Amino acid sequence: MLALSLGQSSAPYVRSRVEAGDTTTQCLFWTAPKLSWYQSTVGNPDTKPAGSEFDAVRRSFQGWQTIFAGCGNLSLEEGGRVDDRSVGYEVGGQNRNLVLFRLRSCADVAPSSDPCWGDDSCGNAYDCWSNDAQTIAVTLTTYDQKSGIIYDSDIELNSPSFTFTTSDGALCPPRVNLNCVSTDVQNTMTHEIGHFVGLDHTNFTGSTMNPRAPPGETTKRSIDSGSHAFVCESYPKGQASQSCIQPTADPNLGRKAQVAGCASTGAEAWLPALAGWALLLVRRRKGARA
Ligand SMILES: [Zn+2]
């Protein structure tokens, strides 16, 4: 689930695939012209000034929306704040595209005997961070395995392990989170929204989609030219969103595409795949930071 740097590309942008990193499989993309996203009412209570995290998340989406408005075919709109605390896609469910901060670690609240550990459901069951402690945030995208069409995407941020900040300035000293930068909300969210709209990681210098984000970083707040080109080329204004593999005359493919369209009726044949994308800290594995 963590896209570590195995064979990672250095292209200006890399589209997410049905099978991560496998360019023989379809790209992931939205086809709905209008997408709503929602913030959990809980926010991140530790952020200072209070409530500034909501604005930072909004600015992150606005950065992408500005590009989509110029050359793209999607519009990203903020819905109201909601009480939902569940990520993922449920057939027949409400399936909002949700942004939420998890405030406690599952290791601290879910008993080790709980079956949720086996089926990866502890996060929703206990409203906790269930991923690697050193991962800053995760975008969970649900899509159709045949067509690559995205149905739902949710973003979770790891508050138990990271001090999220919204200020500018130098790197924060320990336990300080105002007028300095620790893990910047907008930096993190701009990257995660890249995953949300169908981007994978790239090692291209200066890309918003670089997989690592050291403490104090704010450069990913600004969307780079490669990621900008992704929007214009994959979601061209006035045209359909672009797949990577053209549909063929294969009758089986056609049939499978129809099955995908029946998702909301809950057919067992249709099981969405789940992709977790992680923004990794420098200190993970590479050991660049203590
Ligand atoms: Zn990432």
Boltz pocket constraint, residues with backbone or C-beta under 6 A from the ligand:
constraints:
  - pocket:
      binder: B
      contacts: [[A, 191], [A, 192], [A, 195], [A, 201], [A, 209], [A, 210], [A, 211], [A, 277], [A, 278], [A, 279], [A, 280]]
      max_distance: 6.0
